[in-house]
Amino acid sequence: MASNFATEAEPLPSKISLNVSELRSRVLIGDLPNDFLRLSVPSNSSEPGIVQSQQSAANAQQLPNYDPDMTPAEHFYYFIPPHTRGRIAVKIVEAKLTKNYGLPGVRMDPYCRLRIGNTLFETPTSVNGGKTPSWYRTVNAYLPDGVESIYIQIFDERAFTQDECVAWAHVILPEGIFNNEVIDEWYQLSGPQGEGKEGVINLVMSFTPIQQQQTNNPAQEQTIIAAEPAFTEQEVDELAEMFPAVDKEVIRSVLEIKRGDKDSTVTALIEMSS
């Protein structure tokens, strides 16, 4: 066995002697570049630390009078997705957690992930936030028709292992926000300790209703009609049977975004359900 291994192994590289001048020629001398040992960060996000949907901006480019010089915030108000109830603003203020899930003597680095309809948003990390993290970050999103609740998760950011979800909440949207009220409430968090036993999180929510714009321009009408997805209610029902825990309106919205592509829709729904 030993002789076979020796014959199959590649020979070791020969030792090469280098003088001092040759060694110096291989050494980088001077200031290091700004991106040395840094990961490249996409610059297409309007606000660092928040994952925002690119679908609205992509669809807006297909509409007449699209201005590429508009800011992401202007794109948000320019294009209104179909079956939209209005614009919702959720300010994720702070949390008071029951337990620190970090290593002994190490404070957690929590961040939040918020799901509104089929869109995910993420806050920056509250470094060393421990059991009392604060974010003070506002998420602005379109609220699809039929969506009556939002989901929020708190993760502990880890350096060498996978981030751990330490708490979560399913928040039913209060009726007051649909009556022009600003709701500032603390909501119970669930997690490994049990339902409602992981502490509380402070959310400030408001809502602005909108109406779909109508146009008398035939060219614009044709463009909008062409952008509508091609799927039937039977396909919606079939997907609803496959994903009984997902609201039908959410399935319909995903189908619209995927232009009626069932395979892509199934993949997106699996990711949402995981």
C-alpha positions as a Markdown table, in Angstrom:
| # | Residue | x | y | z |
|---|---|---|---|---|
| 1 | Met | 0.0 | 0.0 | 0.0 |
| 2 | Ala | 2.8 | 2.4 | 0.9 |
| 3 | Ser | 4.6 | 1.8 | -2.4 |
| 4 | Asn | 1.5 | 2.4 | -4.5 |
| 5 | Phe | 0.8 | 5.6 | -2.7 |
| 6 | Ala | 4.3 | 6.8 | -3.4 |
| 7 | Thr | 4.1 | 6.1 | -7.1 |
| 8 | Glu | 0.7 | 7.9 | -7.4 |
| 9 | Ala | 1.6 | 11.0 | -5.4 |
| 10 | Glu | 3.1 | 14.0 | -7.2 |
| 11 | Pro | 6.7 | 14.9 | -6.5 |
| 12 | Leu | 7.3 | 17.7 | -4.0 |
| 13 | Pro | 8.4 | 21.0 | -5.5 |
| 14 | Ser | 12.1 | 21.6 | -5.5 |
| 15 | Lys | 13.4 | 24.2 | -3.1 |
| 16 | Ile | 14.2 | 27.5 | -4.8 |
| 17 | Ser | 16.6 | 29.9 | -3.2 |
| 18 | Leu | 15.7 | 33.6 | -3.6 |
| 19 | Asn | 17.9 | 36.5 | -2.7 |
| 20 | Val | 16.7 | 39.6 | -0.8 |
| 21 | Ser | 16.0 | 41.7 | -3.8 |
| 22 | Glu | 13.8 | 39.0 | -5.5 |
| 23 | Leu | 11.8 | 38.6 | -2.3 |
| 24 | Arg | 11.2 | 42.4 | -2.0 |
| 25 | Ser | 10.0 | 42.5 | -5.6 |
| 26 | Arg | 7.2 | 40.1 | -4.6 |
| 27 | Val | 6.1 | 42.2 | -1.6 |
| 28 | Leu | 3.4 | 44.9 | -1.9 |
| 29 | Ile | 4.9 | 48.1 | -0.6 |
| 30 | Gly | 2.9 | 51.2 | 0.2 |
| 31 | Asp | -0.8 | 51.9 | 1.2 |
| 32 | Leu | -3.2 | 49.0 | 0.9 |
| 33 | Pro | -6.1 | 49.5 | -1.5 |
| 34 | Asn | -9.5 | 50.5 | 0.1 |
| 35 | Asp | -11.1 | 47.2 | -0.9 |
| 36 | Phe | -8.3 | 45.0 | 0.5 |
| 37 | Leu | -9.8 | 41.9 | 2.2 |
| 38 | Arg | -13.3 | 43.4 | 1.9 |
| 39 | Leu | -16.3 | 41.8 | 0.4 |
| 40 | Ser | -18.0 | 43.6 | -2.4 |
| 41 | Val | -21.3 | 45.1 | -1.4 |
| 42 | Pro | -24.1 | 45.7 | -4.0 |
| 43 | Ser | -24.8 | 49.4 | -4.3 |
| 44 | Asn | -28.3 | 49.1 | -5.7 |
| 45 | Ser | -30.0 | 49.1 | -2.2 |
| 46 | Ser | -31.5 | 52.5 | -1.3 |
| 47 | Glu | -30.8 | 51.9 | 2.4 |
| 48 | Pro | -27.9 | 49.8 | 3.8 |
| 49 | Gly | -29.0 | 46.7 | 5.7 |
| 50 | Ile | -32.5 | 46.4 | 4.3 |
| 51 | Val | -33.4 | 43.9 | 1.7 |
| 52 | Gln | -35.8 | 45.5 | -0.7 |
| 53 | Ser | -37.8 | 44.1 | -3.6 |
| 54 | Gln | -36.5 | 45.0 | -7.0 |
| 55 | Gln | -39.7 | 44.0 | -8.8 |
| 56 | Ser | -41.4 | 47.4 | -8.7 |
| 57 | Ala | -38.4 | 49.2 | -10.2 |
| 58 | Ala | -38.1 | 46.5 | -12.9 |
| 59 | Asn | -41.8 | 46.7 | -13.8 |
| 60 | Ala | -41.7 | 50.5 | -13.8 |
| 61 | Gln | -39.0 | 50.4 | -16.6 |
| 62 | Gln | -41.6 | 48.8 | -18.8 |
| 63 | Leu | -44.1 | 51.6 | -18.4 |
| 64 | Pro | -44.4 | 54.8 | -20.5 |
| 65 | Asn | -42.7 | 58.0 | -19.3 |
| 66 | Tyr | -40.2 | 56.0 | -17.2 |
| 67 | Asp | -37.4 | 58.2 | -16.0 |
| 68 | Pro | -34.2 | 56.3 | -15.3 |
| 69 | Asp | -32.9 | 59.2 | -13.2 |
| 70 | Met | -35.6 | 58.8 | -10.6 |
| 71 | Thr | -34.4 | 57.7 | -7.1 |
| 72 | Pro | -35.6 | 54.3 | -5.6 |
| 73 | Ala | -38.0 | 56.3 | -3.4 |
| 74 | Glu | -39.5 | 57.9 | -6.5 |
| 75 | His | -39.8 | 54.5 | -8.2 |
| 76 | Phe | -41.7 | 53.3 | -5.1 |
| 77 | Tyr | -44.4 | 56.0 | -5.6 |
| 78 | Tyr | -44.3 | 55.9 | -9.4 |
| 79 | Phe | -45.3 | 52.2 | -9.9 |
| 80 | Ile | -48.2 | 50.7 | -7.9 |
| 81 | Pro | -48.5 | 46.9 | -8.2 |
| 82 | Pro | -51.9 | 45.5 | -9.1 |
| 83 | His | -54.2 | 44.3 | -6.2 |
| 84 | Thr | -52.6 | 46.8 | -3.8 |
| 85 | Arg | -54.5 | 47.9 | -0.7 |
| 86 | Gly | -52.2 | 50.8 | 0.2 |
| 87 | Arg | -48.8 | 51.8 | 1.6 |
| 88 | Ile | -47.8 | 50.6 | 5.0 |
| 89 | Ala | -45.0 | 51.9 | 7.2 |
| 90 | Val | -43.6 | 49.7 | 10.0 |
| 91 | Lys | -41.0 | 51.2 | 12.3 |
| 92 | Ile | -39.1 | 48.5 | 14.1 |
| 93 | Val | -38.0 | 50.4 | 17.3 |
| 94 | Glu | -36.6 | 48.0 | 19.9 |
| 95 | Ala | -37.0 | 44.7 | 21.7 |
| 96 | Lys | -36.7 | 43.4 | 25.2 |
| 97 | Leu | -35.7 | 39.7 | 25.1 |
| 98 | Thr | -35.9 | 37.1 | 27.8 |
| 99 | Lys | -32.7 | 35.3 | 27.1 |
| 100 | Asn | -29.3 | 35.9 | 25.6 |
| 101 | Tyr | -28.6 | 33.1 | 23.2 |
| 102 | Gly | -24.9 | 34.1 | 22.5 |
| 103 | Leu | -21.9 | 32.4 | 24.0 |
| 104 | Pro | -21.4 | 32.7 | 27.7 |
| 105 | Gly | -20.3 | 36.3 | 28.5 |
| 106 | Val | -20.9 | 37.4 | 24.9 |
| 107 | Arg | -23.8 | 39.7 | 24.0 |
| 108 | Met | -26.0 | 38.8 | 21.0 |
| 109 | Asp | -25.9 | 40.9 | 17.8 |
| 110 | Pro | -29.6 | 40.9 | 16.9 |
| 111 | Tyr | -31.3 | 42.0 | 13.6 |
| 112 | Cys | -34.8 | 41.7 | 12.4 |
| 113 | Arg | -36.4 | 40.2 | 9.3 |
| 114 | Leu | -39.8 | 41.5 | 8.4 |
| 115 | Arg | -42.2 | 39.8 | 5.9 |
| 116 | Ile | -45.0 | 41.9 | 4.4 |
| 117 | Gly | -47.0 | 39.9 | 1.9 |
| 118 | Asn | -44.4 | 38.1 | -0.2 |
| 119 | Thr | -41.6 | 40.7 | 0.3 |
| 120 | Leu | -38.8 | 40.4 | 2.9 |
| 121 | Phe | -37.0 | 43.3 | 4.6 |
| 122 | Glu | -34.1 | 43.2 | 6.9 |
| 123 | Thr | -32.8 | 45.7 | 9.4 |
| 124 | Pro | -29.1 | 46.4 | 10.2 |
| 125 | Thr | -27.6 | 44.5 | 13.1 |
| 126 | Ser | -27.8 | 45.9 | 16.6 |
| 127 | Val | -24.1 | 45.2 | 17.5 |
| 128 | Asn | -23.8 | 44.0 | 21.1 |
| 129 | Gly | -27.5 | 44.7 | 21.5 |
| 130 | Gly | -27.9 | 41.6 | 23.7 |
| 131 | Lys | -31.3 | 41.3 | 25.3 |
| 132 | Thr | -32.2 | 45.0 | 24.6 |
| 133 | Pro | -31.5 | 45.6 | 20.9 |
| 134 | Ser | -32.7 | 48.7 | 19.2 |
| 135 | Trp | -33.0 | 49.5 | 15.5 |
| 136 | Tyr | -35.2 | 52.5 | 14.9 |
| 137 | Arg | -35.6 | 51.5 | 11.3 |
| 138 | Thr | -38.7 | 52.2 | 9.2 |
| 139 | Val | -39.8 | 49.8 | 6.4 |
| 140 | Asn | -42.1 | 51.3 | 3.7 |
| 141 | Ala | -43.9 | 48.7 | 1.6 |
| 142 | Tyr | -47.0 | 48.1 | -0.5 |
| 143 | Leu | -49.7 | 46.1 | 1.3 |
| 144 | Pro | -51.4 | 43.6 | -1.1 |
| 145 | Asp | -55.1 | 43.0 | -1.0 |
| 146 | Gly | -56.1 | 40.4 | 1.5 |
| 147 | Val | -53.0 | 40.6 | 3.6 |
| 148 | Glu | -54.1 | 41.2 | 7.2 |
| 149 | Ser | -50.9 | 40.4 | 9.1 |
| 150 | Ile | -47.1 | 40.7 | 9.1 |
| 151 | Tyr | -44.4 | 38.3 | 10.3 |
| 152 | Ile | -41.2 | 39.4 | 12.1 |
| 153 | Gln | -38.2 | 37.3 | 13.2 |
| 154 | Ile | -35.2 | 38.3 | 15.3 |
| 155 | Phe | -31.9 | 36.6 | 14.4 |
| 156 | Asp | -28.6 | 36.6 | 16.3 |
| 157 | Glu | -25.9 | 37.3 | 13.8 |
| 158 | Arg | -23.0 | 34.8 | 14.1 |
| 159 | Ala | -19.5 | 35.2 | 12.8 |
| 160 | Phe | -18.5 | 31.6 | 12.2 |
| 161 | Thr | -21.8 | 29.7 | 12.3 |
| 162 | Gln | -25.3 | 30.1 | 10.8 |
| 163 | Asp | -27.3 | 33.0 | 12.2 |
| 164 | Glu | -29.8 | 31.7 | 14.7 |
| 165 | Cys | -33.5 | 32.8 | 14.9 |
| 166 | Val | -34.1 | 33.5 | 18.6 |
| 167 | Ala | -37.6 | 35.0 | 18.5 |
| 168 | Trp | -40.6 | 35.6 | 16.2 |
| 169 | Ala | -44.1 | 37.1 | 16.1 |
| 170 | His | -47.1 | 36.9 | 13.9 |
| 171 | Val | -48.7 | 40.4 | 14.2 |
| 172 | Ile | -52.3 | 40.9 | 13.1 |
| 173 | Leu | -52.6 | 44.4 | 11.6 |
| 174 | Pro | -54.6 | 46.5 | 14.0 |
| 175 | Glu | -57.8 | 47.9 | 12.6 |
| 176 | Gly | -56.8 | 51.4 | 13.8 |
| 177 | Ile | -54.2 | 51.8 | 11.1 |
| 178 | Phe | -56.9 | 51.6 | 8.4 |
| 179 | Asn | -58.7 | 54.5 | 10.2 |
| 180 | Asn | -55.7 | 56.9 | 9.8 |
| 181 | Glu | -54.3 | 56.0 | 13.3 |
| 182 | Val | -50.7 | 55.6 | 14.1 |
| 183 | Ile | -50.3 | 52.4 | 16.3 |
| 184 | Asp | -47.4 | 52.3 | 18.8 |
| 185 | Glu | -47.6 | 48.9 | 20.6 |
| 186 | Trp | -45.4 | 46.2 | 22.2 |
| 187 | Tyr | -46.0 | 42.7 | 20.8 |
| 188 | Gln | -45.3 | 39.4 | 22.4 |
| 189 | Leu | -42.4 | 37.3 | 21.0 |
| 190 | Ser | -42.3 | 33.5 | 20.7 |
| 191 | Gly | -39.3 | 31.2 | 20.4 |
| 192 | Pro | -37.5 | 28.3 | 22.0 |
| 193 | Gln | -38.8 | 29.3 | 25.5 |
| 194 | Gly | -42.4 | 28.9 | 24.3 |
| 195 | Glu | -45.2 | 30.9 | 22.8 |
| 196 | Gly | -45.2 | 34.5 | 24.0 |
| 197 | Lys | -42.2 | 33.8 | 26.3 |
| 198 | Glu | -39.3 | 35.4 | 24.5 |
| 199 | Gly | -40.0 | 39.0 | 25.4 |
| 200 | Val | -41.6 | 41.9 | 23.5 |
| 201 | Ile | -40.9 | 44.1 | 20.5 |
| 202 | Asn | -42.0 | 47.7 | 19.9 |
| 203 | Leu | -43.6 | 48.4 | 16.5 |
| 204 | Val | -45.0 | 51.7 | 15.2 |
| 205 | Met | -47.4 | 51.2 | 12.2 |
| 206 | Ser | -49.3 | 53.5 | 9.9 |
| 207 | Phe | -51.2 | 53.0 | 6.6 |
| 208 | Thr | -52.0 | 55.2 | 3.6 |
| 209 | Pro | -54.7 | 53.9 | 1.3 |
| 210 | Ile | -54.2 | 54.3 | -2.5 |
| 211 | Gln | -56.3 | 53.9 | -5.6 |
| 212 | Gln | -55.1 | 52.3 | -8.8 |
| 213 | Gln | -54.6 | 55.0 | -11.3 |
| 214 | Gln | -56.7 | 54.8 | -14.5 |
| 215 | Thr | -55.6 | 56.2 | -17.8 |
| 216 | Asn | -57.3 | 57.1 | -21.1 |
| 217 | Asn | -54.1 | 56.5 | -23.0 |
| 218 | Pro | -54.6 | 53.4 | -25.2 |
| 219 | Ala | -50.9 | 52.8 | -25.6 |
| 220 | Gln | -50.4 | 52.8 | -21.8 |
| 221 | Glu | -53.4 | 50.5 | -21.3 |
| 222 | Gln | -52.0 | 48.0 | -23.8 |
| 223 | Thr | -48.6 | 48.1 | -22.0 |
| 224 | Ile | -50.3 | 47.5 | -18.6 |
| 225 | Ile | -52.5 | 44.7 | -20.0 |
| 226 | Ala | -49.4 | 43.0 | -21.6 |
| 227 | Ala | -47.7 | 43.1 | -18.2 |
| 228 | Glu | -50.5 | 41.2 | -16.5 |
| 229 | Pro | -49.6 | 37.6 | -15.8 |
| 230 | Ala | -51.4 | 34.7 | -17.5 |
| 231 | Phe | -52.9 | 32.3 | -15.0 |
| 232 | Thr | -56.2 | 30.9 | -14.1 |
| 233 | Glu | -58.1 | 30.6 | -10.8 |
| 234 | Gln | -57.8 | 26.8 | -11.1 |
| 235 | Glu | -54.0 | 27.2 | -11.0 |
| 236 | Val | -54.3 | 29.4 | -7.9 |
| 237 | Asp | -56.5 | 26.7 | -6.3 |
| 238 | Glu | -54.0 | 24.0 | -7.2 |
| 239 | Leu | -51.1 | 25.9 | -5.5 |
| 240 | Ala | -53.3 | 26.6 | -2.5 |
| 241 | Glu | -53.8 | 22.9 | -2.1 |
| 242 | Met | -50.0 | 22.4 | -2.3 |
| 243 | Phe | -49.4 | 25.3 | 0.3 |
| 244 | Pro | -52.4 | 25.3 | 2.6 |
| 245 | Ala | -50.6 | 27.5 | 5.1 |
| 246 | Val | -50.1 | 30.3 | 2.6 |
| 247 | Asp | -52.9 | 32.8 | 2.0 |
| 248 | Lys | -54.5 | 32.6 | -1.4 |
| 249 | Glu | -53.9 | 36.3 | -2.1 |
| 250 | Val | -50.2 | 35.8 | -1.4 |
| 251 | Ile | -50.1 | 33.0 | -3.9 |
| 252 | Arg | -52.0 | 35.1 | -6.4 |
| 253 | Ser | -49.5 | 38.0 | -5.9 |
| 254 | Val | -46.5 | 35.7 | -6.3 |
| 255 | Leu | -48.0 | 34.3 | -9.6 |
| 256 | Glu | -48.4 | 37.9 | -10.8 |
| 257 | Ile | -44.8 | 38.7 | -10.0 |
| 258 | Lys | -43.6 | 35.5 | -11.7 |
| 259 | Arg | -45.7 | 36.3 | -14.8 |
| 260 | Gly | -47.7 | 33.1 | -14.3 |
| 261 | Asp | -44.7 | 30.8 | -14.2 |
| 262 | Lys | -45.8 | 28.0 | -11.9 |
| 263 | Asp | -42.3 | 26.5 | -11.4 |
| 264 | Ser | -40.9 | 29.8 | -10.3 |
| 265 | Thr | -44.0 | 30.4 | -8.1 |
| 266 | Val | -43.6 | 27.0 | -6.4 |
| 267 | Thr | -39.9 | 27.8 | -5.7 |
| 268 | Ala | -40.8 | 31.2 | -4.2 |
| 269 | Leu | -43.6 | 29.7 | -2.1 |
| 270 | Ile | -41.2 | 27.0 | -0.8 |
| 271 | Glu | -38.7 | 29.6 | 0.2 |
| 272 | Met | -41.5 | 31.6 | 2.0 |
| 273 | Ser | -42.7 | 28.5 | 3.8 |
| 274 | Ser | -39.2 | 27.4 | 5.0 |
